[in-house]
């Protein structure tokens, strides 16, 4: 029963998400010198998942906050995942990235927010009214899972459009496990 509730909720959110977002996000990724991703809490975990998939796809990508992450600069893309668009640490990171000339993209539940207003592109995953309280999906779970599915579908789009074989992706997969 709970599996079906989760699947139906995520499906409704993805159905309400702009179908052209995968192409738009791919274009931003392809036009960037380097890609930086960030999110707080569970959104940060989704950011790391996306960064890993981008790396598998051949992009130069970094996770903000890791000790090996270099400085961001003009020509780079900063992707923020924040359901509210109001996460204090993400606001500070976004302001700094913008000051340094990076392009900003936000994945969020609503089009207007502090981070959204600073962003060059806002990807609204679903619509705000779809994020009401869902029993069994507390505290942002709906946004995080929907964003994970959206980003994984974007990776699928990239792999398909660029004809990247899985064997090539495997050559970039961690081998010290």
DONUVEX-899468 format. One record per atom (N, C-alpha, C, O): residue number from 1; atom name; z, x, y. Coordinates in pm, whole numbers, plus 50000, padded with zeros to 5 digits. Atoms other than C-alpha are relative to their C-alpha. Layout:
N
ZADO     i   at      zz      xx      yy
ZADO   NUM   CA       Z       X       Y
...
! end
This chain:
177
ZADO     i   at      zz      xx      yy
ZADO     1    N   50000   50081   49881
ZADO     1   CA   50000   50000   50000
ZADO     1    C   50000   50086   50127
ZADO     1    O   49920   50063   50217
ZADO     2    N   49991   49917   49880
ZADO     2   CA   50098   50268   50254
ZADO     2    C   49874   50084   50019
ZADO     2    O   49832   50107   50133
ZADO     3    N   50124   49925   49988
ZADO     3   CA   49788   50472   50177
ZADO     3    C   49893   49916   50067
ZADO     3    O   49821   49965   50154
ZADO     4    N   50101   50089   49943
ZADO     4   CA   49570   50175   50260
ZADO     4    C   50024   49973   50148
ZADO     4    O   49930   49967   50227
ZADO     5    N   49966   50021   49859
ZADO     5   CA   49755   50111   50588
ZADO     5    C   49955   50120   50083
ZADO     5    O   49895   50104   50189
ZADO     6    N   50037   49877   49929
ZADO     6   CA   49701   50473   50693
ZADO     6    C   49849   50013   50009
ZADO     6    O   49795   50043   50116
ZADO     7    N   50146   49988   50002
ZADO     7   CA   49335   50477   50591
ZADO     7    C   49937   49898   50096
ZADO     7    O   49846   49933   50171
ZADO     8    N   50056   50103   49911
ZADO     8   CA   49265   50150   50774
ZADO     8    C   50026   50032   50146
ZADO     8    O   49939   50010   50230
ZADO     9    N   49967   49967   49861
ZADO     9   CA   49442   50265   51091
ZADO     9    C   49912   50114   50051
ZADO     9    O   49855   50105   50159
ZADO    10    N   50082   49886   49958
ZADO    10   CA   49262   50598   51107
ZADO    10    C   49853   49958   50010
ZADO    10    O   49783   49999   50103
ZADO    11    N   50138   50048   49996
ZADO    11   CA   48932   50428   51027
ZADO    11    C   49972   49920   50127
ZADO    11    O   49866   49934   50187
ZADO    12    N   50020   50080   49879
ZADO    12   CA   48979   50184   51316
ZADO    12    C   49995   50088   50124
ZADO    12    O   49918   50062   50216
ZADO    13    N   50001   49908   49886
ZADO    13   CA   49054   50467   51557
ZADO    13    C   49870   50079   50005
ZADO    13    O   49810   50094   50112
ZADO    14    N   50125   49924   50002
ZADO    14   CA   48756   50673   51447
ZADO    14    C   49880   49911   50033
ZADO    14    O   49785   49957   50096
ZADO    15    N   50109   50094   49968
ZADO    15   CA   48532   50365   51471
ZADO    15    C   49993   49974   50150
ZADO    15    O   49887   49942   50203
ZADO    16    N   49995   50023   49856
ZADO    16   CA   48644   50329   51835
ZADO    16    C   49980   50129   50080
ZADO    16    O   49994   50128   50202
ZADO    17    N   50022   49871   49934
ZADO    17   CA   48568   50695   51913
ZADO    17    C   49849   50019   50020
ZADO    17    O   49770   49990   49930
ZADO    18    N   50141   49980   49962
ZADO    18   CA   48239   50782   52085
ZADO    18    C   49927   50080   49892
ZADO    18    O   49969   50190   49856
ZADO    19    N   50079   49936   50105
ZADO    19   CA   47978   50870   51821
ZADO    19    C   49934   50131   50042
ZADO    19    O   49898   50213   49958
ZADO    20    N   50068   49878   49954
ZADO    20   CA   47828   51143   52039
ZADO    20    C   50096   50116   50024
ZADO    20    O   50052   50225   50061
ZADO    21    N   49903   49894   49974
ZADO    21   CA   48151   51343   52069
ZADO    21    C   49977   50125   49916
ZADO    21    O   49996   50236   49965
ZADO    22    N   50020   49880   50083
ZADO    22   CA   48068   51571   51776
ZADO    22    C   49891   50089   50059
ZADO    22    O   49905   50211   50061
ZADO    23    N   50108   49922   49939
ZADO    23   CA   47743   51676   51945
ZADO    23    C   50046   50062   50131
ZADO    23    O   50013   50177   50161
ZADO    24    N   49951   49948   49872
ZADO    24   CA   47914   51714   52283
ZADO    24    C   50096   50117   49979
ZADO    24    O   50087   50218   50049
ZADO    25    N   49906   49893   50028
ZADO    25   CA   48195   51925   52139
ZADO    25    C   49928   50122   49945
ZADO    25    O   49961   50235   49981
ZADO    26    N   50078   49889   50054
ZADO    26   CA   47947   52137   51943
ZADO    26    C   49930   50076   50111
ZADO    26    O   49926   50199   50109
ZADO    27    N   50068   49934   49887
ZADO    27   CA   47754   52207   52263
ZADO    27    C   50098   50085   50081
ZADO    27    O   50065   50197   50120
ZADO    28    N   49899   49921   49929
ZADO    28   CA   48073   52319   52439
ZADO    28    C   50036   50126   49922
ZADO    28    O   50047   50235   49978
ZADO    29    N   49966   49885   50085
ZADO    29   CA   48161   52544   52144
ZADO    29    C   49890   50105   50004
ZADO    29    O   49917   50225   50015
ZADO    30    N   50113   49907   50004
ZADO    30   CA   47814   52696   52133
ZADO    30    C   49977   50071   50133
ZADO    30    O   49924   50182   50136
ZADO    31    N   50020   49941   49868
ZADO    31   CA   47809   52762   52508
ZADO    31    C   50114   50093   50043
ZADO    31    O   50103   50162   50144
ZADO    32    N   49883   49920   49964
ZADO    32   CA   48147   52937   52510
ZADO    32    C   49986   50143   49949
ZADO    32    O   49933   50168   49841
ZADO    33    N   49994   49861   50047
ZADO    33   CA   48189   53313   52493
ZADO    33    C   50098   50011   49884
ZADO    33    O   50069   50068   49780
ZADO    34    N   49896   50003   50102
ZADO    34   CA   48510   53263   52298
ZADO    34    C   50072   49865   50013
ZADO    34    O   50060   49797   50115
ZADO    35    N   49931   50129   50003
ZADO    35   CA   48725   52964   52205
ZADO    35    C   50149   50024   49980
ZADO    35    O   50191   50104   49896
ZADO    36    N   49854   49996   50011
ZADO    36   CA   49099   52921   52254
ZADO    36    C   50047   49858   49975
ZADO    36    O   50001   49766   50041
ZADO    37    N   49948   50133   50031
ZADO    37   CA   49289   52627   52104
ZADO    37    C   50151   49999   50015
ZADO    37    O   50218   50099   49990
ZADO    38    N   49855   50012   49983
ZADO    38   CA   49637   52497   52177
ZADO    38    C   50043   49856   49983
ZADO    38    O   49966   49762   50006
ZADO    39    N   49936   50130   50011
ZADO    39   CA   49867   52207   52107
ZADO    39    C   50147   50027   49972
ZADO    39    O   50182   50134   49922
ZADO    40    N   49857   49985   50025
ZADO    40   CA   50241   52153   52085
ZADO    40    C   50038   49922   49876
ZADO    40    O   49980   49817   49848
ZADO    41    N   49951   50072   50118
ZADO    41   CA   50425   52053   51769
ZADO    41    C   49891   49978   49896
ZADO    41    O   49816   50069   49863
ZADO    42    N   50100   50030   50103
ZADO    42   CA   50208   51877   51511
ZADO    42    C   49858   50010   50054
ZADO    42    O   49766   50043   49980
ZADO    43    N   50134   49980   49940
ZADO    43   CA   49914   51877   51754
ZADO    43    C   49962   50147   49994
ZADO    43    O   49844   50180   49981
ZADO    44    N   50025   49857   50014
ZADO    44   CA   49950   52255   51744
ZADO    44    C   49954   50036   49859
ZADO    44    O   49871   50125   49842
ZADO    45    N   50045   49978   50138
ZADO    45   CA   49913   52245   51366
ZADO    45    C   49855   49957   49984
ZADO    45    O   49777   50024   49915
ZADO    46    N   50139   50046   50006
ZADO    46   CA   49592   52044   51406
ZADO    46    C   49910   50102   50070
ZADO    46    O   49800   50130   50023
ZADO    47    N   50077   49897   49929
ZADO    47   CA   49472   52305   51659
ZADO    47    C   49977   50121   49910
ZADO    47    O   49867   50176   49908
ZADO    48    N   50015   49885   50090
ZADO    48   CA   49537   52582   51406
ZADO    48    C   49901   49970   49887
ZADO    48    O   49821   50055   49849
ZADO    49    N   50093   50040   50104
ZADO    49   CA   49352   52390   51136
ZADO    49    C   49856   50008   50052
ZADO    49    O   49768   50061   49985
ZADO    50    N   50133   49998   49939
ZADO    50   CA   49054   52348   51370
ZADO    50    C   49955   50144   50025
ZADO    50    O   49839   50178   50000
ZADO    51    N   50035   49860   49975
ZADO    51   CA   49064   52716   51469
ZADO    51    C   49954   50069   49872
ZADO    51    O   49857   50144   49872
ZADO    52    N   50037   49940   50128
ZADO    52   CA   49052   52818   51104
ZADO    52    C   49859   49957   49960
ZADO    52    O   49778   50040   49917
ZADO    53    N   50133   50050   50036
ZADO    53   CA   48749   52597   51041
ZADO    53    C   49892   50057   50091
ZADO    53    O   49782   50088   50045
ZADO    54    N   50097   49940   49909
ZADO    54   CA   48574   52728   51352
ZADO    54    C   49972   50145   49960
ZADO    54    O   49857   50189   49962
ZADO    55    N   50017   49862   50045
ZADO    55   CA   48634   53084   51232
ZADO    55    C   49913   50004   49874
ZADO    55    O   49825   50090   49863
ZADO    56    N   50084   50007   50121
ZADO    56   CA   48487   52990   50893
ZADO    56    C   49854   49975   50037
ZADO    56    O   49763   50022   49969
ZADO    57    N   50135   50032   49955
ZADO    57   CA   48184   52859   51084
ZADO    57    C   49935   50109   50082
ZADO    57    O   49820   50096   50124
ZADO    58    N   50059   49886   49931
ZADO    58   CA   48133   53192   51260
ZADO    58    C   50033   50011   50148
ZADO    58    O   49979   50098   50216
ZADO    59    N   49961   49993   49859
ZADO    59   CA   48292   53125   51599
ZADO    59    C   50112   50102   50021
ZADO    59    O   50191   50128   49931
ZADO    60    N   49889   49913   49962
ZADO    60   CA   48519   53371   51778
ZADO    60    C   50106   49910   50062
ZADO    60    O   50088   49857   50172
ZADO    61    N   49900   50100   49960
ZADO    61   CA   48836   53165   51810
ZADO    61    C   50140   50059   49991
ZADO    61    O   50169   50142   49905
ZADO    62    N   49862   49952   49993
ZADO    62   CA   49200   53226   51899
ZADO    62    C   50095   49883   50019
ZADO    62    O   50059   49782   50080
ZADO    63    N   49894   50101   49985
ZADO    63   CA   49520   53022   51880
ZADO    63    C   50095   50050   50108
ZADO    63    O   50152   50159   50096
ZADO    64    N   49911   49963   49891
ZADO    64   CA   49721   53030   52202
ZADO    64    C   50143   50012   49945
ZADO    64    O   50190   49926   49871
ZADO    65    N   49862   49979   50043
ZADO    65   CA   50068   53171   52143
ZADO    65    C   50015   50100   49888
ZADO    65    O   50125   50151   49864
ZADO    66    N   49994   49898   50106
ZADO    66   CA   49981   53403   51856
ZADO    66    C   50001   50138   50067
ZADO    66    O   49940   50155   50172
ZADO    67    N   49984   49871   49934
ZADO    67   CA   50064   53766   51930
ZADO    67    C   49871   50081   50009
ZADO    67    O   49863   50176   50087
ZADO    68    N   50128   49929   49994
ZADO    68   CA   49706   53883   51868
ZADO    68    C   49897   49929   50086
ZADO    68    O   49781   49969   50089
ZADO    69    N   50093   50075   49915
ZADO    69   CA   49550   53631   52109
ZADO    69    C   49977   50078   50130
ZADO    69    O   50072   50111   50200
ZADO    70    N   50031   49924   49878
ZADO    70   CA   49369   53814   52392
ZADO    70    C   50009   49911   50125
ZADO    70    O   50036   49791   50115
ZADO    71    N   50000   50076   49875
ZADO    71   CA   49355   53708   52757
ZADO    71    C   49874   49914   50008
ZADO    71    O   49767   49952   49961
ZADO    72    N   50112   50092   49981
ZADO    72   CA   49134   53414   52844
ZADO    72    C   49930   50036   50130
ZADO    72    O   49992   50089   50222
ZADO    73    N   50076   49965   49880
ZADO    73   CA   48857   53458   53102
ZADO    73    C   49883   49905   50020
ZADO    73    O   49856   49817   49938
ZADO    74    N   50118   50081   49966
ZADO    74   CA   48554   53302   53265
ZADO    74    C   49901   50006   49884
ZADO    74    O   49877   50112   49827
ZADO    75    N   50096   50007   50110
ZADO    75   CA   48303   53187   53006
ZADO    75    C   50063   49955   49869
ZADO    75    O   49992   49917   49776
ZADO    76    N   49929   50045   50119
ZADO    76   CA   48570   53100   52749
ZADO    76    C   50024   49849   50007
ZADO    76    O   50017   49789   50114
ZADO    77    N   49967   50142   50011
ZADO    77   CA   48653   52748   52631
ZADO    77    C   50144   49986   49953
ZADO    77    O   50182   50046   49852
ZADO    78    N   49861   50028   50036
ZADO    78   CA   49014   52628   52619
ZADO    78    C   50007   49855   49954
ZADO    78    O   49983   49763   50033
ZADO    79    N   49989   50135   50057
ZADO    79   CA   49064   52327   52389
ZADO    79    C   50148   49967   49982
ZADO    79    O   50221   50039   49915
ZADO    80    N   49862   50045   50007
ZADO    80   CA   49391   52139   52426
ZADO    80    C   50004   49871   49919
ZADO    80    O   49922   49781   49939
ZADO    81    N   49976   50124   50074
ZADO    81   CA   49513   51878   52178
ZADO    81    C   50135   49946   50045
ZADO    81    O   50239   50006   50019
ZADO    82    N   49878   50063   49949
ZADO    82   CA   49766   51647   52343
ZADO    82    C   49979   49850   50007
ZADO    82    O   49899   49802   50087
ZADO    83    N   50015   50145   50001
ZADO    83   CA   49801   51279   52265
ZADO    83    C   50024   49937   50136
ZADO    83    O   49950   49848   50178
ZADO    84    N   49964   50057   49870
ZADO    84   CA   49964   51205   52600
ZADO    84    C   49923   50064   50115
ZADO    84    O   49903   50001   50219
ZADO    85    N   50061   49927   49890
ZADO    85   CA   49782   51467   52807
ZADO    85    C   50102   50042   50103
ZADO    85    O   50067   50085   50213
ZADO    86    N   49889   49972   49907
ZADO    86   CA   50123   51526   52967
ZADO    86    C   50098   50103   49947
ZADO    86    O   50206   50119   50005
ZADO    87    N   49909   49902   50058
ZADO    87   CA   50281   51795   52748
ZADO    87    C   50016   50117   50096
ZADO    87    O   49919   50185   50131
ZADO    88    N   49972   49902   49894
ZADO    88   CA   50448   52033   52994
ZADO    88    C   49942   50138   49973
ZADO    88    O   49877   50196   50060
ZADO    89    N   50052   49865   50029
ZADO    89   CA   50360   52359   52818
ZADO    89    C   49847   50001   50002
ZADO    89    O   49787   50099   50047
ZADO    90    N   50146   50006   50000
ZADO    90   CA   50000   52246   52773
ZADO    90    C   49945   49986   50142
ZADO    90    O   49837   50037   50172
ZADO    91    N   50040   50010   49859
ZADO    91   CA   49979   52154   53143
ZADO    91    C   49999   50140   50062
ZADO    91    O   49904   50178   50130
ZADO    92    N   49992   49864   49945
ZADO    92   CA   50093   52505   53236
ZADO    92    C   49887   50088   49947
ZADO    92    O   49823   50160   50024
ZADO    93    N   50109   49921   50058
ZADO    93   CA   49846   52667   52994
ZADO    93    C   49865   49959   50059
ZADO    93    O   49781   50044   50088
ZADO    94    N   50127   50051   49948
ZADO    94   CA   49564   52445   53122
ZADO    94    C   49978   50046   50143
ZADO    94    O   49868   50089   50179
ZADO    95    N   50011   49955   49860
ZADO    95   CA   49634   52527   53487
ZADO    95    C   49963   50148   50005
ZADO    95    O   49877   50188   50083
ZADO    96    N   50027   49855   50001
ZADO    96   CA   49634   52899   53408
ZADO    96    C   49859   50029   49951
ZADO    96    O   49789   50112   50010
ZADO    97    N   50136   49979   50053
ZADO    97   CA   49315   52884   53200
ZADO    97    C   49896   49961   50103
ZADO    97    O   49794   50030   50118
ZADO    98    N   50093   50045   49896
ZADO    98   CA   49142   52692   53479
ZADO    98    C   49994   50102   50113
ZADO    98    O   49885   50134   50161
ZADO    99    N   49995   49897   49895
ZADO    99   CA   49258   52947   53741
ZADO    99    C   49917   50122   49962
ZADO    99    O   49855   50186   50047
ZADO   100    N   50071   49882   50049
ZADO   100   CA   49103   53220   53525
ZADO   100    C   49853   49973   49970
ZADO   100    O   49782   50064   49926
ZADO   101    N   50142   50031   50012
ZADO   101   CA   48768   53040   53506
ZADO   101    C   49954   49947   49866
ZADO   101    O   49833   49934   49845
ZADO   102    N   50040   50055   50130
ZADO   102   CA   48774   52902   53152
ZADO   102    C   49962   49853   50015
ZADO   102    O   50011   49784   50105
ZADO   103    N   50030   50143   50009
ZADO   103   CA   48620   52565   53071
ZADO   103    C   50111   49935   49920
ZADO   103    O   50167   49997   49829
ZADO   104    N   49889   50069   50063
ZADO   104   CA   48874   52306   52960
ZADO   104    C   49949   49874   49931
ZADO   104    O   49874   49796   49990
ZADO   105    N   50028   50124   50073
ZADO   105   CA   48837   52036   52693
ZADO   105    C   50131   49947   49945
ZADO   105    O   50212   50023   49892
ZADO   106    N   49879   50065   50047
ZADO   106   CA   49110   51788   52603
ZADO   106    C   49966   49896   49895
ZADO   106    O   49875   49816   49913
ZADO   107    N   50004   50108   50098
ZADO   107   CA   49146   51578   52288
ZADO   107    C   50129   49922   50017
ZADO   107    O   50237   49980   50011
ZADO   108    N   49887   50080   49959
ZADO   108   CA   49377   51288   52367
ZADO   108    C   49983   49854   49961
ZADO   108    O   49881   49814   49906
ZADO   109    N   50008   50145   50025
ZADO   109   CA   49455   50917   52334
ZADO   109    C   49954   49923   50123
ZADO   109    O   49913   49807   50112
ZADO   110    N   50037   50071   49878
ZADO   110   CA   49379   50833   52696
ZADO   110    C   49920   50090   50093
ZADO   110    O   49941   50211   50098
ZADO   111    N   50093   49922   49918
ZADO   111   CA   49115   50941   52943
ZADO   111    C   50062   50055   50127
ZADO   111    O   50014   50155   50179
ZADO   112    N   49940   49956   49876
ZADO   112   CA   49342   50979   53245
ZADO   112    C   50141   50055   49975
ZADO   112    O   50228   49986   49923
ZADO   113    N   49870   49934   50015
ZADO   113   CA   49632   51226   53244
ZADO   113    C   49996   50126   50084
ZADO   113    O   49892   50160   50140
ZADO   114    N   49994   49875   49925
ZADO   114   CA   49744   51546   53411
ZADO   114    C   49902   50102   49942
ZADO   114    O   49824   50163   50016
ZADO   115    N   50092   49904   50063
ZADO   115   CA   49558   51763   53159
ZADO   115    C   49857   49948   50008
ZADO   115    O   49764   50025   50032
ZADO   116    N   50133   50059   49990
ZADO   116   CA   49264   51523   53158
ZADO   116    C   49937   50023   50137
ZADO   116    O   49818   50053   50147
ZADO   117    N   50050   49979   49864
ZADO   117   CA   49232   51553   53536
ZADO   117    C   49961   50145   50025
ZADO   117    O   49877   50172   50111
ZADO   118    N   50032   49858   49987
ZADO   118   CA   49221   51933   53501
ZADO   118    C   49881   50041   49912
ZADO   118    O   49826   50150   49928
ZADO   119    N   50100   49966   50103
ZADO   119   CA   48965   51921   53218
ZADO   119    C   49857   49978   50047
ZADO   119    O   49829   49893   50130
ZADO   120    N   50143   50019   49978
ZADO   120   CA   48590   51960   53230
ZADO   120    C   49946   49889   49911
ZADO   120    O   49850   49821   49946
ZADO   121    N   50042   50104   50094
ZADO   121   CA   48558   51727   52932
ZADO   121    C   50122   49945   49929
ZADO   121    O   50206   50020   49879
ZADO   122    N   49893   50067   50073
ZADO   122   CA   48796   51471   52782
ZADO   122    C   49938   49927   49882
ZADO   122    O   49845   49848   49898
ZADO   123    N   50041   50070   50122
ZADO   123   CA   48746   51354   52426
ZADO   123    C   50114   49903   49965
ZADO   123    O   50218   49943   49915
ZADO   124    N   49899   50102   50029
ZADO   124   CA   48937   51028   52390
ZADO   124    C   49980   49952   49857
ZADO   124    O   49881   49887   49825
ZADO   125    N   50007   50038   50141
ZADO   125   CA   49006   50975   52021
ZADO   125    C   50057   49859   49988
ZADO   125    O   50177   49838   50002
ZADO   126    N   49958   50140   50005
ZADO   126   CA   49017   50596   51979
ZADO   126    C   50021   49945   50140
ZADO   126    O   49969   49999   50237
ZADO   127    N   49965   50061   49872
ZADO   127   CA   49151   50374   52255
ZADO   127    C   50151   49982   50005
ZADO   127    O   50214   49968   49900
ZADO   128    N   49854   50008   49990
ZADO   128   CA   49508   50348   52389
ZADO   128    C   50061   49881   49926
ZADO   128    O   50167   49894   49864
ZADO   129    N   49943   50118   50065
ZADO   129   CA   49561   49997   52254
ZADO   129    C   50007   50012   49848
ZADO   129    O   50083   49939   49784
ZADO   130    N   49996   49982   50145
ZADO   130   CA   49495   50117   51899
ZADO   130    C   50120   50084   49953
ZADO   130    O   50146   50094   49834
ZADO   131    N   49889   49913   50035
ZADO   131   CA   49797   50346   51913
ZADO   131    C   50136   49931   50007
ZADO   131    O   50238   49998   50026
ZADO   132    N   49872   50070   50002
ZADO   132   CA   50063   50077   51905
ZADO   132    C   50083   50045   49880
ZADO   132    O   50036   50122   49796
ZADO   133    N   49909   49962   50109
ZADO   133   CA   50358   50113   51671
ZADO   133    C   49941   49960   49865
ZADO   133    O   49900   49845   49846
ZADO   134    N   50050   50025   50135
ZADO   134   CA   50247   50142   51309
ZADO   134    C   50111   50039   49903
ZADO   134    O   50152   50156   49899
ZADO   135    N   49894   49973   50097
ZADO   135   CA   50513   50113   51038
ZADO   135    C   49948   50105   49901
ZADO   135    O   49841   50090   49843
ZADO   136    N   50039   49894   50093
ZADO   136   CA   50500   50429   50827
ZADO   136    C   49921   50111   50064
ZADO   136    O   49891   50211   49998
ZADO   137    N   50074   49895   49929
ZADO   137   CA   50312   50631   51090
ZADO   137    C   50071   50027   50134
ZADO   137    O   50018   49994   50240
ZADO   138    N   49918   49984   49880
ZADO   138   CA   50584   50734   51339
ZADO   138    C   49961   50120   50088
ZADO   138    O   49896   50214   50043
ZADO   139    N   49997   49887   49907
ZADO   139   CA   50589   50959   51643
ZADO   139    C   49871   50081   50009
ZADO   139    O   49874   50203   49998
ZADO   140    N   50125   49929   49978
ZADO   140   CA   50225   51047   51693
ZADO   140    C   49916   50027   49877
ZADO   140    O   49807   50083   49888
ZADO   141    N   50075   49975   50123
ZADO   141   CA   50114   51060   51332
ZADO   141    C   49858   49945   50007
ZADO   141    O   49764   50009   49960
ZADO   142    N   50131   50063   49991
ZADO   142   CA   49826   50824   51405
ZADO   142    C   49902   50088   50078
ZADO   142    O   49789   50109   50035
ZADO   143    N   50086   49913   49919
ZADO   143   CA   49687   51051   51678
ZADO   143    C   49966   50129   49925
ZADO   143    O   49851   50170   49919
ZADO   144    N   50022   49871   50065
ZADO   144   CA   49731   51370   51481
ZADO   144    C   49903   49988   49882
ZADO   144    O   49811   50068   49868
ZADO   145    N   50089   50016   50116
ZADO   145   CA   49566   51242   51163
ZADO   145    C   49859   49961   50045
ZADO   145    O   49761   50010   49989
ZADO   146    N   50133   50040   49950
ZADO   146   CA   49282   51076   51357
ZADO   146    C   49928   50120   50061
ZADO   146    O   49807   50137   50042
ZADO   147    N   50060   49881   49939
ZADO   147   CA   49224   51397   51553
ZADO   147    C   49958   50099   49894
ZADO   147    O   49851   50160   49904
ZADO   148    N   50036   49912   50112
ZADO   148   CA   49228   51601   51233
ZADO   148    C   49869   49954   49936
ZADO   148    O   49780   50035   49911
ZADO   149    N   50122   50053   50062
ZADO   149   CA   48963   51374   51080
ZADO   149    C   49881   50017   50094
ZADO   149    O   49772   50056   50050
ZADO   150    N   50108   49982   49903
ZADO   150   CA   48755   51380   51401
ZADO   150    C   49952   50145   50003
ZADO   150    O   49832   50171   50000
ZADO   151    N   50037   49860   49992
ZADO   151   CA   48764   51759   51418
ZADO   151    C   49936   50049   49870
ZADO   151    O   49843   50130   49873
ZADO   152    N   50062   49962   50127
ZADO   152   CA   48687   51799   51048
ZADO   152    C   49858   49944   49992
ZADO   152    O   49768   50010   49938
ZADO   153    N   50136   50057   49996
ZADO   153   CA   48388   51565   51096
ZADO   153    C   49911   50082   50094
ZADO   153    O   49791   50096   50068
ZADO   154    N   50077   49915   49909
ZADO   154   CA   48279   51785   51389
ZADO   154    C   49959   50129   49929
ZADO   154    O   49846   50175   49944
ZADO   155    N   50035   49881   50078
ZADO   155   CA   48294   52090   51162
ZADO   155    C   49888   49967   49902
ZADO   155    O   49794   50045   49885
ZADO   156    N   50106   50044   50091
ZADO   156   CA   48085   51898   50909
ZADO   156    C   49867   49989   50074
ZADO   156    O   49763   50030   50022
ZADO   157    N   50121   50010   49917
ZADO   157   CA   47835   51823   51187
ZADO   157    C   49943   50139   50027
ZADO   157    O   49823   50161   50014
ZADO   158    N   50043   49864   49969
ZADO   158   CA   47821   52192   51283
ZADO   158    C   49936   50065   49877
ZADO   158    O   49828   50124   49886
ZADO   159    N   50052   49940   50124
ZADO   159   CA   47771   52305   50923
ZADO   159    C   49863   49942   49966
ZADO   159    O   49771   50015   49929
ZADO   160    N   50127   50068   50032
ZADO   160   CA   47495   52048   50870
ZADO   160    C   49891   50040   50099
ZADO   160    O   49781   50078   50058
ZADO   161    N   50100   49970   49897
ZADO   161   CA   47316   52109   51202
ZADO   161    C   49953   50144   49996
ZADO   161    O   49835   50172   50019
ZADO   162    N   50035   49858   49999
ZADO   162   CA   47324   52487   51171
ZADO   162    C   49960   50050   49863
ZADO   162    O   49917   50165   49849
ZADO   163    N   50036   49959   50135
ZADO   163   CA   47261   52495   50798
ZADO   163    C   50086   50114   49948
ZADO   163    O   50036   50205   49881
ZADO   164    N   49910   49893   50045
ZADO   164   CA   47567   52712   50732
ZADO   164    C   50039   49974   49855
ZADO   164    O   50108   49875   49827
ZADO   165    N   49963   50022   50140
ZADO   165   CA   47602   52750   50355
ZADO   165    C   50149   50029   49976
ZADO   165    O   50208   50115   50041
ZADO   166    N   49859   49981   50032
ZADO   166   CA   47949   52726   50206
ZADO   166    C   50028   50144   49957
ZADO   166    O   50134   50198   49985
ZADO   167    N   49982   49862   50044
ZADO   167   CA   47898   53070   50051
ZADO   167    C   50022   50093   50119
ZADO   167    O   50102   50186   50112
ZADO   168    N   49983   49920   49878
ZADO   168   CA   47866   53218   50402
ZADO   168    C   50140   49978   50058
ZADO   168    O   50205   50072   50103
ZADO   169    N   49867   50031   49948
ZADO   169   CA   48183   53041   50512
ZADO   169    C   50107   50070   49916
ZADO   169    O   50207   50118   49969
ZADO   170    N   49904   49935   50090
ZADO   170   CA   48365   53179   50207
ZADO   170    C   50018   50149   50031
ZADO   170    O   50126   50205   50010
ZADO   171    N   49991   49857   49968
ZADO   171   CA   48288   53535   50321
ZADO   171    C   50098   50025   50116
ZADO   171    O   50147   50136   50133
ZADO   172    N   49906   49989   49887
ZADO   172   CA   48508   53467   50627
ZADO   172    C   50139   49950   49963
ZADO   172    O   50233   49965   50042
ZADO   173    N   49870   50056   50043
ZADO   173   CA   48791   53303   50431
ZADO   173    C   50097   50113   49971
ZADO   173    O   50058   50221   49925
ZADO   174    N   49898   49897   50025
ZADO   174   CA   49117   53496   50404
ZADO   174    C   49993   50047   49856
ZADO   174    O   49979   49967   49763
ZADO   175    N   50002   49946   50136
ZADO   175   CA   49118   53728   50105
ZADO   175    C   50126   50081   49969
ZADO   175    O   50134   50150   49867
ZADO   176    N   49870   49938   50025
ZADO   176   CA   49473   53862   50136
ZADO   176    C   50102   49889   49979
ZADO   176    O   50201   49880   50052
ZADO   177    N   49911   50113   50030
ZADO   177   CA   49639   53556   49985
ZADO   177    C   50066   50020   49866
ZADO   177    O   50144   49936   49822
! end
